Amino acid sequence: MAKKQYDLIVIGAGGAGSTAATTGASLGKRVALIERDKLGGTCLNYGCDPTKTLLNTANLLYHAQHASTLGLLFPQATVDWAAVQAHVRQVQKTIRGGTLEQARAGIKAQGIDLFMGEAMFTSPHEIRVNNENLRGKRFVIATGTVAFIPEIEGLSDTGYITNEEAVSLPDLPKRLVVIGGGPIGLEFAQMFSRFGVQVVVIERGKQPLPSEDPELAMALCTRLAAEGIRLEFGAEMRCGEINKRGKHIHVQCQDGKEELLVTDELLIAVGRRPALDELNLEAAGVQYTEEGITTNDTLRTNVPHIWAAGDITSEYQFTHVASDQGKLVAHNVFVRKPQTFDDRVIPWVTYTDPELARVGLSEADLKEAKIKYRVGRAYFNKLDRAIANDQTFGSVKLLADADGKLLGGHILGANAGDLIAPVVYAMRFGLTVKMIADAMLPYPTMAEAVRWAAAEF
Ligand SMILES: Cc1cc2nc3c(=O)[nH]c(=O)nc-3n(C[C@H](O)[C@H](O)[C@H](O)COP(=O)(O)OP(=O)(O)OC[C@H]3O[C@@H](n4cnc5c(N)ncnc54)[C@H](O)[C@@H]3O)c2cc1C
């Protein structure tokens, strides 16, 4: 049987792959898109969107239960878990643009041939999916990552969940142990805790959120602990077993003592690993490491007609990076002079309440690079709108060089993920702290904190 031939074959329909495929099709190219699970990838199905929906619902519940200081009493504020889950499914459907079938039809309507199945290279130009062989002139690999499962004695017999199950649990557990205190672990910890689950977080690192400003990260963790989440840093799960009382988690704590935690559910959130086990990259000759697929800065692999985009190749594992890379790579595969991926200004957010947002360099980065910098600070407890909103926790920290050029921004506070936007623009387009301080903002707004931090310089 004649093989189907394509200008571009994209593997993985997450943020990177979907964008690459639609961009390729919009350039008038013959495109195939292969997906083994659900359209939308990790973000829509098991990541950003369901977690943010659940966090929002949990936050509403928590604030309703704690609104008496504002003069409000919600004696009935409680959870209907089945309805919470139905809402998550509805949000996913809306973002997807309909049911899975409608989304598939939408892809096909753009002239893309969609194959639902596991992709496997059989040669540098050929791929097999569902016993069908496809031939491509060029390929984009955008297979993302899956949860990394550490080797711990008794773990599989004890039973555990990852983010995939955690966003759609049929019932709320009474007790939850989270292994991993990174952004994903902390978001789940706060979400479940605010739904009434007793949560313990076990984190091997001694410092919380090592990619963040240590002072702000510590302040956030103090806040989470004050809410009732038990956070154990410098602690490690040694082994586990299950009996009728629950899952038994043996933990070695920072002080060297062993502790037994009995829990109903165990969530593993210790990081991600590249999804390339089934791709058979050897048949295509594509080089990879434990971190993912190796590319140059135009996202090209060592095999000239094969490219990679998104989490599978990026050190920045975020949806905004994946979709920007997907768009760039679809152009790069068809042009003579490919463009490089610009990673100078990449923001990210830990979506706890309060949120922790970051862009650019940290003080530790600047010290290591021996770059002289100054710090501008504004505290939400001094800001009128924050006081009015009862959102006084946290601060804005801007870092700038002697000329006032912004080097980094770090915000801990309500909606910090939105408040970081002006800092991103300023860094991207070279605005100085003086320019930020000189721009009038409406009173009273939370965004004024960014202006006041800039004015500190
Ligand atoms: C719990 C959680 C919360 C997150 N929250 C955020 C957030 O708030 N903001 C943010 O920016 N990022 C967030 N992320 C990260 C974000 O989800 C990823 O950066 C993003 O999904 C990466 O997109 P991608 O296209 O590279 O990979 P993915 O979205 O993982 O898509 C890869 C696709 O490839 C498919 N695939 C893999 N192998 C094959 C194969 N052999 N054949 C066919 N198909 C294959 C997979 O099924 C998958 O659908 C979160 C991640 C997690 C886990």
The ligand as a Tripos MOL2 file, in Angstrom:
@<TRIPOS>MOLECULE
LIG
   53    58     1     0     0
SMALL
NO_CHARGES

@<TRIPOS>ATOM
      1 C1          0.1760   19.7380   37.0850 C.3       1 LIG1
      2 C2          0.7760   20.6690   36.0690 C.ar      1 LIG1
      3 C3          0.4230   22.0010   36.0880 C.ar      1 LIG1
      4 C4          0.9660   22.8670   35.1530 C.ar      1 LIG1
      5 N1          0.6090   24.1830   35.2080 N.ar      1 LIG1
      6 C5          1.1430   25.0420   34.3060 C.ar      1 LIG1
      7 C6          0.7510   26.4100   34.3190 C.ar      1 LIG1
      8 O1         -0.0590   26.8400   35.1340 O.2       1 LIG1
      9 N2          1.2910   27.2370   33.3920 N.ar      1 LIG1
     10 C7          2.2030   26.7840   32.4590 C.ar      1 LIG1
     11 O2          2.6620   27.5740   31.6310 O.2       1 LIG1
     12 N3          2.5760   25.4860   32.4360 N.ar      1 LIG1
     13 C8          2.0660   24.6150   33.3150 C.ar      1 LIG1
     14 N4          2.4260   23.2960   33.2690 N.ar      1 LIG1
     15 C9          3.3650   22.8630   32.2170 C.3       1 LIG1
     16 C10         2.6270   22.6950   30.8790 C.3       1 LIG1
     17 O3          1.5760   21.7710   31.0280 O.3       1 LIG1
     18 C11         3.6050   22.2140   29.8200 C.3       1 LIG1
     19 O4          4.6990   23.1110   29.7580 O.3       1 LIG1
     20 C12         2.9700   22.1230   28.4570 C.3       1 LIG1
     21 O5          1.8790   21.2380   28.4590 O.3       1 LIG1
     22 C13         4.0170   21.6370   27.4320 C.3       1 LIG1
     23 O6          3.4260   21.4840   26.1640 O.3       1 LIG1
     24 P1          4.0400   20.4480   25.1350 P.3       1 LIG1
     25 O7          3.2240   20.5940   23.8970 O.co2     1 LIG1
     26 O8          5.4860   20.6070   25.0390 O.co2     1 LIG1
     27 O9          3.8070   19.0040   25.7850 O.3       1 LIG1
     28 P2          2.4230   18.2870   26.2400 P.3       1 LIG1
     29 O10         1.3570   19.2620   26.5520 O.co2     1 LIG1
     30 O11         2.8120   17.3310   27.3010 O.co2     1 LIG1
     31 O12         1.9660   17.5180   24.9320 O.3       1 LIG1
     32 C14         2.6710   16.4160   24.4230 C.3       1 LIG1
     33 C15         1.6620   15.4770   23.7580 C.3       1 LIG1
     34 O13         2.3980   14.4650   23.0620 O.3       1 LIG1
     35 C16         1.6980   13.2300   23.1790 C.3       1 LIG1
     36 N5          2.6490   12.1450   22.9300 N.ar      1 LIG1
     37 C17         3.7310   11.7940   23.6610 C.ar      1 LIG1
     38 N6          4.3780   10.7670   23.0860 N.ar      1 LIG1
     39 C18         3.6900   10.4510   21.9560 C.ar      1 LIG1
     40 C19         3.8570    9.4750   20.9400 C.ar      1 LIG1
     41 N7          4.8920    8.6120   20.9300 N.pl3     1 LIG1
     42 N8          2.9570    9.4400   19.9210 N.ar      1 LIG1
     43 C20         1.9150   10.3100   19.8920 C.ar      1 LIG1
     44 N9          1.7030   11.2510   20.8490 N.ar      1 LIG1
     45 C21         2.5920   11.3280   21.8440 C.ar      1 LIG1
     46 C22         1.1710   13.2680   24.6060 C.3       1 LIG1
     47 O14         0.0600   12.4010   24.7520 O.3       1 LIG1
     48 C23         0.7860   14.7460   24.7690 C.3       1 LIG1
     49 O15        -0.5750   14.9600   24.4580 O.3       1 LIG1
     50 C24         1.8870   22.3960   34.1800 C.ar      1 LIG1
     51 C25         2.2250   21.0320   34.1490 C.ar      1 LIG1
     52 C26         1.6800   20.1770   35.0780 C.ar      1 LIG1
     53 C27         2.0620   18.7200   35.0260 C.3       1 LIG1
@<TRIPOS>BOND
     1     1     2 1
     2     2     3 ar
     3     2    52 ar
     4     3     4 ar
     5     4     5 ar
     6     4    50 ar
     7     5     6 ar
     8     6     7 ar
     9     6    13 1
    10     7     8 2
    11     7     9 ar
    12     9    10 ar
    13    10    11 2
    14    10    12 ar
    15    12    13 ar
    16    13    14 ar
    17    14    15 1
    18    14    50 ar
    19    15    16 1
    20    16    17 1
    21    16    18 1
    22    18    19 1
    23    18    20 1
    24    20    21 1
    25    20    22 1
    26    22    23 1
    27    23    24 1
    28    24    25 2
    29    24    26 1
    30    24    27 1
    31    27    28 1
    32    28    29 2
    33    28    30 1
    34    28    31 1
    35    31    32 1
    36    32    33 1
    37    33    34 1
    38    33    48 1
    39    34    35 1
    40    35    36 1
    41    35    46 1
    42    36    37 ar
    43    36    45 ar
    44    37    38 ar
    45    38    39 ar
    46    39    40 ar
    47    39    45 ar
    48    40    41 1
    49    40    42 ar
    50    42    43 ar
    51    43    44 ar
    52    44    45 ar
    53    46    47 1
    54    46    48 1
    55    48    49 1
    56    50    51 ar
    57    51    52 ar
    58    52    53 1
@<TRIPOS>SUBSTRUCTURE
     1 LIG1         1 GROUP 0 **** ****
